[in-house]
Amino acid sequence: AMLTARICQLYPNAVSAVIVEKFFHIYSQWSWPQPVLLKQIEDGPLQVRVWNPRLYPHDRQHKMPVITPAYPSMCATHNITSSTQKIIMEEFKRGVEVMQSIGTGKKTWSDLLQRHDFFHKYKFYLCIVAATQASYEEHLQYSGMVESKLRLLVQKLEAVEGIELAHPYIKAFDDGYFCKDEAELQQVINTYGTIEGGSITKDIKTTDNEQKEELAKDHLEVHLTKLYIGLKIDLQNGDKKLDIQHPCAEFFSICKSWQSFDSKIHHIQIKNVKLYDLPDDVYAEGETRPAKPTKRKRTNSKNQIKKRPKSIGAVAASS
């Protein structure tokens, strides 16, 4: 909203189509990290921190600073990482190209508002699962904490050699189930976020069931939230594996250091999910999920199947 407001300040008499065109054109060429300001930053009488990159080293680390106009001025985009900056800049450039095509009549406004292709774009995804064996209200607190720490995992993944981009999906997916025993509950948690998990939970009663009060008496209630990070991997050596054990272990430690964390009811997992193993519920109704291409198996002189090196190593799971 503040980015759009700045364009409106620059072009106060422009119609909406011009505002949209100028939005993409100007920000695709913006000299980041030069801040976007709606008004000059002012000092005030209160003993509060005001955004100042000359004074505070942390403020100098902001990738794409957009500064709030009200006192005290703060950076509204402090969560942007190197990966999300690349993604935003790609979208700005795509917006410029689409607007040019709209101007020449080759495309329409609907092309600018196309649905995202996040779950078609990457070969590998990380699925972060937060599960709570308690009420939905308690799960909201736990899952909210995990979601708020996701950017820290993204930053740690960006530092791993071989990861060119770590793209977090903006939306979380939530579900709740009544499991008949502990074994079924663990199976639900361990497969949640994959296509296998979707087939397992198909016949398990959900927590929005009309008979939930009766089910709660002799079933185990579990609420789950899944978050996804798309990975763009660039390994120079084909035989080299990608090791992300360390950033995942650090993320587990951060989540478990939450003051209300209880290992008996709170669970946290990170799964390596390939494109073709994503669950159906991440796709919109009527959207075609990616189909796995069929390949002929080639054999070597010893009649053994050649195996391609894996691009990503096993991911530690903790619960």
Secondary structure, DSSP 8 states (H G I E B T S, - for coil): -HHHHHHHHH-TT--HHHHHHHHHHHHHS--TTS-EESS-----SSS-----TTT-HHHHT-SS-EE-SSSS--BTTTT--HHHHHHHHHHHHHHHHHHHHHHTTSS-HHHHT----HHHH-SEEEEEEEEESS-HHHHHHHHHHHHHTHHHHHHHHHTSTTEEEEEE-S--EEEEEEESSHHHHHHHHHHTTSHHHHHHGGGS-BTT-TTHHHHHHHSEEEEEEEEEEEEEE--SSTT-----HHHHHHHHHHHHTSTT--TTTEEEEEEEEEGGG--GGGS-TT------------B-TTS-B-----SS-------
